[in-house]
Amino acid sequence: MPFKLYVDSRFRKDTGGNNSDSEFTIDLPHPIQLKGKAFIDTISIPNSFYVIRAGDNDRIHVRENASTYRICTIVQGQYTAIALGDADLVALQTGKSISGGYTVTCDTQQIN
């Protein structure tokens, strides 16, 4: 009879050593005894990356007046469109040299 074992690194056991997403241990609910061969049928490796990556696409270049240019840095992370607007606003407001404040809006008509 076939037996399937699903392993999810989010539920890994903390071994106190190298506890990474790729090297970990798990506790099985009961022992597995095999007769014959065992093989891996399917493996799923998600490929994900941050929307904003440090040193790659995390800067906004701003000219605030005739002599002041700034580079605003957005915090690296995964963002929805609305949350990215909020992160842009924080970056723009931090260290600004002009009075007043910035406004960032998201055109939700363009999000599909």
Residue pairs with C-beta under 8 A, 6 or more apart in sequence:
3 32
4 41
5 28
5 32
7 26
9 21
9 22
9 24
11 26
12 19
12 21
12 24
12 25
12 26
13 24
13 25
13 26
13 27
15 24
15 25
48 78
50 76
50 77
50 78
51 77
51 78
51 79
51 84
52 58
52 74
52 75
52 76
52 77
52 79
52 84
52 87
53 76
54 76
58 73
58 74
58 75
58 76
59 71
59 72
59 73
59 74
60 71
60 72
60 73
60 74
60 88
60 91
60 92
61 69
61 70
61 71
61 72
62 69
62 70
62 71
62 72
62 92
63 69
64 70
64 96
64 97
64 98
65 97
65 98
68 97
68 98
70 95
70 96
70 97
72 91
72 92
72 94
72 95
73 91
74 84
74 87
74 88
74 90
74 91
75 87
75 90
75 91
77 87
79 87
81 106
81 108
81 111
82 106
84 106
85 104
85 105
85 106
86 104
88 104
89 102
89 103
89 104
92 102
92 104
93 101
93 102
96 102
